[in-house]
Each structure stands twice: as C-alpha cells, then as structure tokens.
Amino acid sequence: MDTRQKAIQINMDSSKYGTFTEIGAGQEVARWFFAVGGASGTIAKTMSAYDMVVSDAIYGPCERYVSKQRLQAMLDREFNLLVERLDVKRGETTKFFAFANTVAAKSFSRKEDAHGWLGLQFQMEPRGPVSQVIIHVRLLDPENIQEQEALGILGVNLIHSAIYHHTNPDKIIDSLLDSLSSDRAEIDMIEFSGCAFESIDNRVMALQLVQKGLSKATMFLANGEVVQPADVLYKKCILVERGSFRPVTHVTVDMLECATSMFVQEPKVQSEEVLVIMEMTLKNLLDNGKIDYQDFLDRVDILASLGKIVLISNYAEYHRLAAYFFRYTKKMIGIVMGVPTLKEVFDEKYYSDLDGGILESFGRLFKNDLKLYVYPLLNKQTGALITSDNLLVTPKLRHLFSYLVENRLIESIRGFTEEYLPIFSREVLLKIQKNDPSWENMVPESVCKIIKERKLFSHKSQG
C-alpha cells in the first residue's frame, strides 16, 4: 500500500479516532489524512504548539524541545485528554489513538542535520489499555520541503503499521520506510511498550533496524534501554572496543581496562567525560548468513552484567565507524584492538572500494583526534610477544606504519596482564561447548556465573 491508500484505510475505519500534535516541519502527517478525504472519521484534533512558551504551558518545561522527553509529554497529555473528553460519547465503540512528533528541520537559520521524534499511543480495543511505539529519525534530504514530505510519509507509515500490525512488530519495522528509502530517512531508535508488545525485547528490534538497513547503527544501555545514539555520544570522549564477545574473556576486560587507563591520561581527555562502548558489527553476529537472536541477547546480557553500553553497527571498516562517531563529537576517540586486528587494518584488500585505497581510509580514520590502542599477541609456537612496536607489515606500507606509530596515532597497550595472553575467545567457546571446565578460569567471575546459570553457548553440544 502506498501512503495515500494507508491514509484512506484509516479514515474509512470508523473504529479508530485520534489526535495529531506536530511541532516543527509543518503538519505534514495530519495533512495526508485531510488530503485523501474522510478525515472527519479519523481526526478529533490537530495542533502545533510552535512557540516555546505556549509549548511549555501545555506540556510543561523541558531541557530540549526536540527530545524523547518532550514527545512523551505530548503523547501522554493528548491521549489522556482525548479519552477524558470523548470516552462517554464514543468510548464503548472506539479505539482511541494519539500521534505526536517534534522535529528540527532545516530552515533559513538552521543548517544542521534534521532529526525528530515520532510516537503513537493507541488502544487495541475500546477502553483497553494503552500501547506505544516511539521512533527517532534522521531526515537526510537536502531541502526543507523534501524533509517535510518524508516526515509526512513516515508518520502515516508509523500510524498505519502500529494500528494494523501491532501483533507483528517485525512488520512495523518493515513498513516504516514504505514509499521512502534509507537515502532519505534513517531510523536509529525504536521502542515498543505496553500490553501489545509485552513479549518484545527492544534490543532485538533495535538490531533489526540495522539488519534491515533502516539504520547504520543503534545503541542500548546496560539496563536494556534502547537510546538514541546522538543523545549518548554528543560531545563525549569515546573509547570503543569491537568484538564478537562470544564470550567475554579476561583478555576482553584487560584490554579495555588497560586502554582506558591510558586514554584518560591523554592531555585532550583529562577532565573530559569519557564514554566506554562495546561494539558489535553485523558481521560479528552472523552465523552461516543468519543472526541467532537469542545468541545475540546472550552476549548482550553478558556485557550488561559488566555494566557496558552496547553499539550495534553495520560498519565493517574502522574508518566508517570513526566517521559515525565524528558525526556527534569532535573530542578524542580511542579504538581498542588486538595485534591480529591491526594487521588486518593494514591489509589493502579491504579498501578496494575507495579510490584512494588504504591512504584514503587512513586519512578518514585519523582526520580528527583518534588513536588506536593495541593489545599484544603471544605467539604460542615461539613464545614471542608481538606488539604494535615490532609488528611486521608489508614492505610498501612499512613507512606509513612507522609514521603512525612515531606520531602516537597507534600505541601499544601497557600494563597488561601477562597470564591472560594465552586466552583466545574462540578456544574458550570450544571448551564451553565441550564441557571442559578449564574455561571457567578464562572469563570474569560474573561472566562465568551467567554462562553456567543460563547454560549459554553450550546448547549445540547438549542438543
């Protein structure tokens, strides 16, 4: 169904009735329902409280007007007001809903990236409990009029999919960019709540945003709350460790702790707020081309037990991940990796899609304040310790490598725990699956506990 057909279907459905409250970028969502005809069967009220004083008087003060906090206040007030005013008259036969958005679009005075929050509260049955869907969108069109158009289409998609497909949240995600594309809008956060979505884990839904191409990255906190990445990353110093975390080992933690102790002593980081992130790419989640959602949640729960923020991204190359962070901060960024990964970073085959090859990649990677912190590798055959200081790269890249090391853009991690060096996560995983108890000494105590309690990672051997 196209946008017009969706709006008509809702207008012709006499059991649905609601309000539209839009701040910023016009009233583009409500306009669709007026334009297709029959809006009197759907719309109880439309409103735009553009003036900040007026908005505060209606919804209460808040720090930012384009925020989840403001959107939630709009949804709560408008839905409650709708029920209060119309329940006696039509509550017995009507499923009420309230749609709201608050958006910062391009304008004569505002040239920054456009973005906004959209949400819907709705009933599945007359006088039933309320369920809710909230999304955050980045509007990517170059002109304001195009952003308005995209916002209108997105709003109709959200309302239609939530009302008619709330039993299938996957379908809601699949429908959000109908008649649009990821070149025009990016959905980097989605949150389901209420009785319609009691069985839904928002972390899986966030993963699907990336998996299905609606976003390049999504983020959630240790408590499982899905968050808009910009809210968390904005103007922060960032230290990130990429991995599969299957499972988290002593090396995983030692690598991060040692890098953190070095990072916080950097002159440009001292006295700044530091954000530590564990990042997984879709590549790290794929198994035979598919993602096992339970396996994904198992890994996330382990990271949560360590109090870590998790970022899921579709950035295979590090320069693309760096560019993502540069979007939100100009502060220093640290990337933690092991020697094997550093060796891959210097493999030219990964940059064949760039006109400038590996030089262009490194130009993008190090264009701002970014440093690689490299954990050593113990060669089991020879007992030799390989670090970023003695790593051998291909001869034609040797001078480039030396330049980066000498300028401290690549730095060996100091203070590591030598007894952890023989630990490799793939070997730990095999030991778990073979019920070899020696793995228990290779992971942190809290990780060991959660793996044993839930029998994680060993289900294949027990199946």
Helices and strands as residue ranges (DSSP letters): H 3-11, E 16-23, H 28-35, G 39-41, E 43-47, H 52-59, H 68-90, E 95-104, E 114-123, E 130-139, H 144-164, H 169-175, E 185-194, G 195-197, H 202-211, E 217-220, E 226-227, H 229-233, E 237-242, H 250-263, E 274-281, H 282-285, E 286-287, E 290-291, H 293-305, E 309-313, H 318-326, E 333-338, H 339-345, G 348-351, H 357-365, E 370-375, E 377-378, E 385-386, G 395-397, H 398-406, E 410-412, G 418-420, H 425-433, G 437-442, H 445-454, H 459-462
